[in-house]
Every structure is written in C-alpha cells, then in structure tokens.
C-alpha cells in the first residue's frame, strides 16, 4: 500500500468530489490500520499515523477537508480499537483485509 499512497499523493492538485470522498474512506482505513498495528507492535508504533500525516500534507488543501480527514482517521482508529481489544489471529487477518481495501481505495483516488 505504501507505493500506492505515494502515487496518490503525487496527484494532490486535481481531485474530483468522488476522489475526495475516496480519500476520506482511505483515511478511515488508515485509522483502523494504525490501531491494529499499534495493538500488535505496541503504542510506540506510528507507522500509519506517519503515512496519514504525509497524505494530509499533500491532499488536505483546505481546513475543512483537513479536519474531516483527521476526524475520519480517528474514528477508524476508535472503531478498530473497540472491535479488537488484543492482538490475535483475527486482528492480523483484519489488518490484511484493510491493506487490500486501502490499496483499492488508493487506486480509486487516482493512485494508479
């Protein structure tokens, strides 16, 4: 998903409303992924939060969209925390599913 996120960020200037909505969905998936990664790797792991920061730097060109992306990331984080209280085979399987979903969203947002 990393190379796709990098490609998505490269096209920041010209987003349609549908692509912006896809980016919001991607922020949710990244929030979920961050929670699951921290669950298994520890609270010091900031891998997905760091990627979200990069995405915001390139995509959130106005305050309202930036705020929406941040809130959506945090909502995804809370949802995954509530659903998976501990690292398990199920949480790892969910992380894999989220990676696939994130790749698809990134492509839909123009990250091909």
C-alpha positions in Angstrom: 0.0 0.0 0.0 3.0 2.3 0.5 3.9 2.8 -3.1 0.2 3.4 -4.0 -0.1 6.0 -1.2 2.9 7.8 -2.6 1.4 7.8 -6.1 -1.9 9.0 -4.7 -0.2 11.9 -3.0 1.5 12.9 -6.3 -1.8 14.0 -7.8 -3.0 16.3 -5.0 -4.0 19.3 -7.0 -6.8 17.8 -9.2 -9.3 15.8 -7.2 -12.9 15.3 -8.1 -15.5 15.2 -5.4 -15.7 11.4 -5.8 -11.9 11.1 -5.4 -12.1 13.3 -2.2 -14.7 11.0 -0.8 -12.5 8.1 -1.6 -9.6 9.8 0.3 -11.9 10.2 3.3 -12.6 6.4 3.1 -8.9 5.8 2.9 -8.3 7.9 6.0 -10.8 5.7 7.9 -8.9 2.5 6.7 -5.6 4.1 7.7 -7.0 4.8 11.2 -8.1 1.3 11.5 -4.8 0.0 10.3 -3.0 2.3 12.8 -5.0 0.9 15.7 -4.3 -2.7 14.7 -0.7 -2.2 14.1 -0.3 -0.5 17.5 -2.2 -3.3 19.1 0.3 -5.9 17.8 3.5 -3.8 17.6 3.0 -1.5 20.6 1.8 2.0 21.2 5.1 3.5 20.1 4.5 2.4 16.5 3.5 5.4 14.5 3.7 3.8 11.0 0.2 4.6 9.8 -0.1 7.9 11.6 3.0 9.0 9.8 1.6 8.0 6.4 -1.6 9.8 7.3 0.4 12.9 8.0 2.0 12.7 4.6 -1.3 12.2 3.0 -2.7 15.3 4.8 0.3 17.3 3.7 -0.4 16.6 0.1 -4.2 16.3 0.0 -5.8 18.5 2.6 -5.5 21.8 0.9 -8.2 23.5 3.0 -9.0 23.5 6.7 -12.4 21.8 6.4 -11.1 18.9 4.4 -8.0 18.5 6.7 -10.3 18.4 9.7 -12.6 15.9 8.1 -9.7 13.6 7.1 -8.3 13.8 10.7 -11.7 13.1 12.3 -12.3 10.2 9.9 -8.8 8.7 10.7 -9.5 9.0 14.4 -13.0 7.4 14.0 -11.4 4.4 12.2 -8.8 4.1 14.9 -11.5 4.0 17.6 -13.6 1.5 15.7 -10.7 -0.9 15.3 -9.8 -0.5 19.0 -13.3 -1.3 20.1 -13.6 -4.3 17.8 -10.2 -5.8 18.6 -9.1 -5.4 22.3 -6.0 -7.5 21.8 -3.6 -8.7 19.1 -4.8 -12.0 17.7 -5.1 -14.0 14.6 -8.3 -12.2 13.9 -6.8 -8.8 14.3 -3.9 -9.8 12.0 -6.4 -11.1 9.4 -8.3 -7.8 9.6 -5.1 -5.9 9.1 -4.5 -7.9 5.8 -8.1 -7.2 4.7 -7.6 -3.5 5.4 -4.4 -3.4 3.4 -6.2 -4.8 0.4 -9.0 -2.3 0.9 -6.5 0.5 1.3 -4.9 -0.4 -2.0 -8.2 -0.4 -3.8 -9.2 2.9 -2.4 -5.8 4.4 -3.2 -6.2 3.3 -6.8 -9.7 4.7 -7.0 -8.4 8.0 -5.7 -6.1 8.2 -8.6 -3.0 6.4 -7.3 -2.5 4.1 -10.3 
